[in-house]
């Protein structure tokens, strides 16, 4: 991989990670708004809002860390193993923030099975989770593409 190729791949990975963080924050914010008037078990609503707050917090942390990486990249330095490790860590941070949504979705599904009025909440969470997971997949793929160049 040439230096130009390596820089382009690193830029792509930074962009994908930033897009993922932006998606997490936007989906969490949208989900809180969408669920405001939807019938939902009070405990599950509280859990959902707490998970959304965590998603927004983690997205903000990732965005900050990406800004630091971009500053290093902007100085003309070639990304190395440390930069790759940081990107992998940022992907892991976002994945860790998304993981609790699986259990939450299961609980919402059970609530919807007991009460059809709660099905909308389940659908909204599943749809938002799907969008966030797609963003994470793109970020992880872009980071993985660096493995050969930045890790050498």
SEBA-80704 format. One record per residue: residue number from 1; x, y, z of N, C-alpha, C, O in turn. Coordinates in steps of 0.001 Angstrom, whole numbers, plus 524288, in hexadecimal, padded with zeros to 5 digits. Layout:
BEGIN
gugu,n_px,n_py,n_pz,ca_px,ca_py,ca_pz,c_px,c_py,c_pz,o_px,o_py,o_pz
NUM,X,Y,Z,X,Y,Z,X,Y,Z,X,Y,Z
...
// end
This chain:
BEGIN
gugu,n_px,n_py,n_pz,ca_px,ca_py,ca_pz,c_px,c_py,c_pz,o_px,o_py,o_pz
1,80352,7FB6D,80000,80000,80000,80000,80380,804D2,80000,806EE,8054F,80356
2,802AE,80861,7FC4D,805C7,80D29,7FC15,80420,810D2,80077,8000D,8101F,802EC
3,8076A,814C3,8015F,80613,818A1,80563,800E6,81B46,80429,7FDBC,81C33,807A9
4,8000A,81C7D,7FF39,7FB1D,81EFD,7FDAF,7F67A,81B5C,7FE9E,7F259,81D09,8006E
5,7F737,81665,7FD5B,7F309,81297,7FE4F,7F1F0,81216,80428,7ED70,811CB,805D5
6,7F621,811FF,80731,7F59F,8117A,80CD7,7F2C8,81634,80F1F,7EF5D,815A3,81275
7,7F434,81ACF,80D52,7F19B,81F99,80F33,7EBD7,81F9A,80DA4,7E87C,82123,810BA
8,7EAB3,81DE5,808E2,7E53E,81DBD,80716,7E20E,819D4,80A44,7DD97,81AE7,80BAE
9,7E458,8154E,80B61,7E19D,8115C,80E77,7E0BF,81341,8140C,7DCA1,8124C,81657
10,7E4A1,815F1,81639,7E411,81805,81B84,7DFD9,81C33,81BA3,7DCA1,81C52,81F35
11,7DFDD,81F99,817C3,7DBCD,823A4,8176C,7D665,8211D,816FC,7D2AB,822E9,81970
12,7D5FB,81CFF,813E5,7D105,81A36,81352,7CF49,817D2,81886,7CAAC,817F3,819DE
13,7D2FE,815AB,81B65,7D1B1,8135A,8207B,7CFFC,81791,8245B,7CC47,816C5,82750
14,7D2A4,81C01,8245B,7D108,82053,827BC,7CB92,8222D,82663,7C85D,82322,829D7
15,7CA8A,822AD,82159,7C565,82475,81F9D,7C125,82092,82120,7BCF6,8221E,822EC
16,7C22F,81B96,82069,7BE52,81793,821C1,7BD48,8177B,8279F,7B8CF,816DD,82948
17,7C15D,81818,82AC0,7C0A4,81830,8306C,7BD9D,81D09,83210,7BA36,81CB8,83572
18,7BECA,82178,82FBD,7BBE8,8264E,830F5,7B631,825B7,82F55,7B2AC,8273B,8323D
19,7B545,8238A,82ABD,7AFE4,822B0,828F6,7ACF4,81F1F,82CB9,7A85B,81FFE,82DD5
20,7AF99,81B24,82EA9,7AD2E,81784,8325F,7ABCF,81A5F,8376F,7A777,819D6,8396C
21,7AF77,81D5C,8397D,7AE77,8204A,83E4F,7A9F3,82418,83D86,7A693,824A0,840E8
22,7A9E8,826BC,8390C,7A599,82A58,837D9,7A066,82775,83789,79C61,82967,83953
23,7A088,822C7,8353B,79BC9,81FA1,834BA,799D6,81DE8,83A18,79526,81E1B,83B25
24,79D65,81C38,83D7D,79BD7,81AA3,842BD,79931,81F24,8458E,7950E,81E7D,847EB
25,79B9A,823B1,84546,7995F,8283A,847F8,79417,829C4,8459F,7905D,82AC9,8487B
26,793C8,829EE,8407F,78EE9,82B7C,83DEC,78A8B,82796,83EEE,7861F,82922,84003
27,78BB9,82298,83E98,787B9,81E98,83F72,785E8,81E95,84525,78141,81DFA,84631
28,7897E,81F3D,848C5,7880B,81F5F,84E51,78489,82416,84F6B,780A2,823A1,85230
29,785ED,8288B,84D47,782C9,82D42,84E07,77D67,82C98,84B90,7796F,82DED,84DEE
30,77D4F,82A8D,846D7,7785F,829B1,84413,774F1,825C5,846EF,77031,82670,84744
31,77758,821B9,848F9,7746A,81DA6,84BB4,771CE,81FD2,8509D,76D46,81E9D,851AD
32,77497,822F8,85390,7724A,8255A,8583D,76D8F,828A0,856BB,76986,82863,85954
33,76E03,82BA1,8529F,7699F,82ED8,850DC,76514,82B98,84EE8,7608F,82CC3,8500E
34,76645,82786,84BF5,76226,82448,849B3,75F36,8212F,84DD7,75A90,8201A,84D3E
35,761EC,81FC4,8520A,75F78,81C95,8561A,75C72,81FCD,85A18,759BD,81D9B,85D68
36,75CDD,824EC,859D4,75A6A,8284B,85DBE,7548F,82753,85E43,75281,82759,8629C
37,751E1,8267B,859FA,74C30,825D8,85A1A,74A63,82055,858D1,745C1,81F76,857DC
38,74DF9,81C9F,858C8,74CAB,8173D,85772,74B89,81437,85C7A,74E7D,8149E,86040
39,74749,81131,85C8F,7463D,80DFA,8612F,74AC4,80A3A,86226,74C9D,80788,85E9F
40,74C83,80A29,86725,7512A,80716,86862,7515D,80641,86E40,75001,809BB,87148
41,7530F,801A5,86FD2,753EC,80082,8754E,757AF,80492,8778E,75BAE,805C7,8752C
42,75664,806AE,87C2A,75988,80AE1,87E7E,75F2B,8092F,87F7C,762CE,80C32,87E97
43,75FE2,80466,88151,76534,8027E,88244,76859,801FD,87D41,76CF9,8034D,87D17
44,765CB,80016,87930,7687D,7FF8A,87421,76995,804DB,871B8,76D91,80598,86F21
45,7660D,8088D,87293,766FA,80DE3,870A4,76BDA,81022,87353,76F38,8126E,870C6
46,76C2D,80F71,87875,770B4,81173,87B50,775BE,80EDF,87966,779B7,8117D,878B2
47,7758F,809B8,87890,77A2D,806F5,87692,77BB1,808F4,8712E,78049,809CF,8700B
48,777C6,809AD,86DE9,778C8,80B7E,86892,77B43,810E6,868A9,77F14,811E1,865E8
49,7791D,8145D,86BCD,77B46,819A2,86C18,780CA,81996,86E61,7841B,81CA8,86CBD
50,781C9,81627,87220,7870C,815B2,87454,78AE3,813B2,87036,78F44,815A5,86FCD
51,7893B,80FD1,86D30,78CA0,80DCF,86902,78DA1,81207,864EE,791F9,8127E,862EC
52,789AA,81510,863B8,78A58,81948,85FE9,78E2C,81D61,861F9,79161,81F64,85F02
53,78DDD,81E9D,866FE,79191,82250,86950,79725,8202D,868F9,79AD2,82311,867D9
54,797B9,81B23,869F4,79CE1,818A9,86987,79EE1,818E2,863EC,7A374,81A08,862FE
55,79B6E,817C9,86036,79CF9,8180A,85AB0,79EDF,81D7F,85943,7A2E3,81E11,856AD
56,79C0A,82178,85AE9,79D95,826D5,859AF,7A2BF,8283B,85C54,7A60B,82AD7,859FE
57,7A375,8267F,86135,7A857,82785,863F5,7ACEF,824EC,86126,7B0F2,82766,86034
58,7AC52,81FFE,85FDA,7B094,81D2B,85D2D,7B1AE,81F89,857D6,7B633,81FEB,8563B
59,7AD99,8211D,85519,7AE5C,82390,84FF9,7B183,82892,8508C,7B4EA,829B0,84D56
60,7B067,82B90,85497,7B361,83059,8558D,7B914,82F3E,856C1,7BC8E,831FE,854E5
61,7BA0A,82B33,859E0,7BF6D,829B5,85B24,7C25B,82801,85643,7C6DF,82974,85577
62,7BFC2,824ED,85303,7C235,8231A,84E2F,7C365,827B8,84AA3,7C799,827F7,84851
63,7BFCD,82B52,84A33,7C0A1,82FEE,846EB,7C559,83308,848C9,7C875,834E2,8459F
64,7C5E2,8339B,84DF1,7CA61,8365B,8501F,7CF77,8338B,84EC1,7D334,835FE,84CFC
65,7CF99,82E73,84F92,7D44C,82B68,84E61,7D59B,82B9A,84890,7DA2D,82BC3,84715
66,7D196,82B95,8454E,7D281,82BFC,83FAB,7D4E1,83141,83E40,7D834,83193,83ACB
67,7D334,83555,840E2,7D571,83A84,83FE1,7DB47,83A87,84122,7DE60,83CEC,83E57
68,7DCC0,837DA,84556,7E254,8377D,846A8,7E554,8347D,84279,7E997,83611,840E8
69,7E314,8302B,840AF,7E59F,82D27,83C84,7E602,8305A,8377F,7E9FC,8302E,834CC
70,7E1EB,8333F,83644,7E205,8367A,83186,7E62C,83AB1,831EB,7E89E,83C0E,82E02
71,7E6FE,83CC5,83696,7EB10,840B9,8374C,7F06E,83E5D,83635,7F3AF,840CC,833A2
72,7F159,839AA,83826,7F649,83701,8370A,7F6D3,83610,83134,7FAF5,836FE,82EEE
73,7F2AD,8343B,82ED5,7F2A2,8330F,82945,7F384,8380B,82616,7F627,837F5,82211
74,7F14E,83C54,827EB,7F1C9,84151,82539,7F744,84384,8254C,7F89D,846C2,82203
75,7FA76,841CE,828FE,7FFE9,84394,82936,8034F,840BD,8253F,80805,841A8,824EF
76,800EE,83D56,82247,803CD,83A9C,81E33,8063A,8357F,81FE5,808D9,832E7,81CCF
77,80561,83407,824C6,8078C,82F1A,8269E,80490,82A89,8243F,7FFCA,82AB4,823B0
78,8076F,82680,822E2,804DE,821CF,820F9,8029E,81ECD,82593,8051E,81E59,829A9
79,7FDF6,81CC6,824EC,7FBAB,819BE,8293D,7FED9,814D0,82A33,80095,81238,8268B
80,7FF90,81398,82F13,80291,80EF0,8307B,7FF42,80B38,833B5,7FA76,80B8A,833D5
81,80202,807AD,8364F,7FF50,803C0,83975,7FC07,80634,83DC0,7F7C2,80454,83EEB
82,7FDFE,80A66,8401B,7FB1D,80CF5,84457,7F5EA,80F36,84254,7F1E4,80EC6,844ED
83,7F60F,81194,83DC1,7F14C,813C1,83B83,7ED5C,80F71,83A47,7E8AB,81012,83B21
84,7EF4A,80B25,8384C,7EBDE,806B9,8372B,7E970,8049F,83C30,7E4C6,80377,83C60
85,7ECAB,80425,84043,7EAA3,8024B,84555,7E672,80602,84768,7E27F,80448,8498B
86,7E74D,80B07,846C9,7E372,80EE0,84897,7DE51,80E47,8459F,7DA1D,80E6A,847F4
87,7DEAA,80D9F,84082,7D9DF,80CE8,83D6C,7D708,807E2,83EEC,7D23D,807CD,83F4B
88,7D9F4,803C5,83FC4,7D791,7FED4,84174,7D4E3,7FFA5,846BC,7D094,7FDB4,8479F
89,7D771,8027F,84A2D,7D52C,803A8,84F42,7D040,806ED,84EDD,7CC8B,8061E,851D2
90,7D031,80A9B,84B3F,7CB8B,80DD8,84A8D,7C6FA,80A9E,8486A,7C280,80B55,84A05
91,7C829,80715,844CD,7C415,80384,842E9,7C1FD,80037,84768,7BD47,7FF5C,847DC
92,7C589,7FE63,84AB5,7C3F2,7FB31,84F2E,7C095,7FE59,852FC,7BCD6,7FC4B,85530
93,7C1E5,8033D,853BC,7BECF,806A4,85725,7B93F,80724,8551C,7B57D,806E4,8581A
94,7B8C3,807D7,85009,7B382,80860,84DC0,7B092,80333,84E04,7ABE0,8031F,84F0D
95,7B350,7FEE5,84D18,7B0D1,7F9C6,84D5F,7AEF9,7F8B2,852F4,7AAB1,7F6AA,853C1
96,7B226,7FA07,856B7,7B0C7,7F946,85C39,7ABEE,7FC70,85DAC,7A8AC,7FAA3,860B8
97,7AB74,80119,85B84,7A6D9,80454,85C9A,7A1EF,80213,85A19,79DA2,802B6,85C27
98,7A294,7FF79,855BA,79E1A,7FD2B,852FC,79C64,7F7EB,8553D,797D3,7F67A,854C8
99,79FF0,7F517,857A2,79ECC,7EFC5,85975,799F8,7EF57,85CF2,796F8,7EBA5,85C3E
100,79908,7F2DD,860A4,79475,7F24A,86409,78F3C,7F2AD,86128,78B30,7F128,86343
101,78F50,7F4A9,85C71,78A6C,7F525,85984,7882D,7EFD7,85804,7837D,7EF6C,85707
102,78B60,7EBD4,857D3,78968,7E693,856A4,785CD,7E4B6,85B00,78179,7E2E3,859F9
103,78793,7E52A,85FD8,78448,7E397,86442,77F7A,7E70D,864B2,77B2F,7E52C,865C5
104,7803B,7EC18,863DB,77BD3,7EFB4,86404,777CB,7EE3C,85FE5,7731B,7EE40,860F7
105,77996,7ECF8,85B37,77600,7EB6E,85703,772F7,7E688,8587B,76E4C,7E623,85765
106,77599,7E2D1,85AF0,772E6,7DE0F,85CB4,76EAA,7DF62,860AB,76A54,7DD53,8605F
107,76FE5,7E2CF,86461,76C14,7E455,86855,7677F,7E740,865DC,76301,7E67D,86764
108,768A2,7EA8E,86213,76473,7ED6A,85F5D,7610C,7E9BA,85C2A,75C4F,7EA72,85BCC
109,76380,7E5C9,859DE,76085,7E1F2,856DC,75CCC,7DEEC,85A7A,75844,7DE07,85922
110,75EB9,7DD67,85EFB,75B59,7DAA4,862BD,756D1,7DE18,86480,75267,7DC43,86509
111,757F0,7E317,86565,753D3,7E6BE,866F4,74FD0,7E757,86299,74B22,7E7AB,863A6
112,75196,7E77A,85DBF,74E07,7E7FE,8594A,74AB2,7E321,85899,74636,7E374,856E4
113,74CE6,7DE9B,859EE,749DF,7D9C4,85997,7457D,7D9B5,85DA0,7415B,7D76C,85CB7
114,74667,7DC39,86216,74263,7DC83,8662A,73E64,7E0C8,86509,739D4,7E051,8667B
115,74026,7E4F7,8626E,73CCE,7E987,8617C,73E18,7EBC8,85C1D,74242,7EE0E,85B55
116,73A7C,7EB22,8586E,73B5A,7ECF7,8530E,73C93,7F2CD,852C3,73F3D,7F485,84F26
117,73AAE,7F5D5,8567D,73B98,7FB7C,85668,7416B,7FCC5,856F8,7431D,80104,8557B
118,7446D,7F92C,85915,74A06,7FA23,859E1,74D65,7F866,8553F,7522E,7F8E1,8555C
119,74ADE,7F667,8513F,74DD1,7F490,84CB6,750BA,7F8F8,849F6,75506,7F824,847F8
120,74E76,7FD97,849D5,750F4,801FC,84725,75647,8033E,849A2,75A0A,80465,846DE
121,75692,80303,84EC5,75B87,80412,85178,75FA7,80014,84FD5,76425,80171,84ECA
122,75E0F,7FB2E,84FA0,7619A,7F706,84DFD,7639C,7F813,84875,7684C,7F7B9,84775
123,76018,7F958,844F0,7618D,7FA53,83F79,76549,7FEF9,83F0F,76922,7FEBF,83C2E
124,7642C,8031A,841E0,76791,807B6,841A4,76D17,80680,84385,770E9,8083E,8412C
125,76D7E,8038B,847B7,772AC,80230,849C2,77588,7FE94,845F9,77A31,7FF47,84502
126,772CB,7FAC4,843D9,77544,7F729,84019,7772A,7FA1A,83B3D,77B7F,7F92D,8395F
127,773F2,7FD99,8393C,7757E,80081,8348E,77A42,803F3,835A6,77DEB,80416,83288
128,77A37,806B6,83A0B,77EAB,80A12,83B63,78399,806D1,83C33,787D7,8084E,83A7D
129,782FF,80269,83ECC,7877A,7FEF6,83FB7,789BE,7FD0D,83A8A,78E80,7FCDA,839E1
130,7865A,7FBAB,836E8,78828,7F9E3,831C7,78B59,7FE04,82EFD,78F6A,7FCD4,82CB6
131,78989,802DC,82F25,78C66,80723,82CA4,791B9,807DF,82F3D,795AC,808A0,82C9A
132,791C5,807A5,8346A,796B8,80858,83735,79A84,803E1,8361D,79F33,804C2,8357C
133,79883,7FF26,835E5,79BE5,7FAAC,834C2,79E29,7FAF6,82F3E,7A29F,7F963,82E64
134,79B2A,7FCEF,82B86,79D39,7FD95,8263A,7A1C5,80170,82634,7A5BA,8008F,8239F
135,7A129,805B5,82919,7A570,8097C,82986,7AA3D,8071B,82C0A,7AEA2,80817,82A5B
136,7A966,803F6,83017,7ADC3,8015C,832AB,7B06D,7FD82,82F03,7B539,7FD27,82EF4
137,7AD68,7FAA5,82BFE,7AFB1,7F6F9,82837,7B326,7F9CE,8244C,7B763,7F7ED,82304
138,7B160,7FE56,8225D,7B488,80157,81EA3,7B992,80345,82138,7BDBF,80324,81ED7
139,7B924,8050C,82612,7BDC1,806F4,828D4,7C1A9,80288,829C7,7C658,80330,828E8
140,7BFC4,7FE22,82B86,7C335,7F9B3,82C8D,7C5CA,7F7C3,82785,7CA5E,7F64A,82791
141,7C2E7,7F7C1,82337,7C528,7F608,81E3A,7C976,7F9C2,81C6F,7CD89,7F80E,81A85
142,7C889,7FED9,81D11,7CC81,802A9,81B7D,7D156,8023D,81EF2,7D5BB,802C8,81D10
143,7D08B,80147,823F6,7D4F9,80093,82781,7D7F3,7FB90,82624,7DCC2,7FB86,8260D
144,7D516,7F760,82517,7D791,7F269,823B2,7DAD4,7F2F4,81EB0,7DEDD,7F067,81E20
145,7D914,7F641,81B1B,7DBF7,7F702,8163B,7E156,7F971,8173E,7E4E9,7F8EB,81411
146,7E1DB,7FC18,81BB0,7E6EC,7FE67,81D10,7EADC,7FA62,81EE6,7EF93,7FB4F,81EB3
147,7E8F2,7F5ED,820AE,7EC3C,7F1FB,8230A,7F159,7F0F8,8203E,7F56C,7F080,822C2
148,7F138,7F0A2,81B21,7F5F0,7EF79,8181E,7F9A8,7F3FA,817CC,7FE65,7F33A,8181C
149,7F799,7F8C2,8172C,7FB02,7FD49,8165C,7FCA5,7FFF3,81B53,8014D,800C6,81C31
150,7F8E5,80157,81EA8,7FA36,80464,82350,7FCF0,80117,82772,7FFD8,80322,82AAF
151,7FC03,7FC17,82753,7FE50,7F8BD,82B59,803F1,7F74F,82A0B,806AB,7F51A,82D55
152,805B6,7F880,82562,80B0A,7F6F0,823EF,80F0E,7FAF4,82588,813B7,7FA36,82497
// end
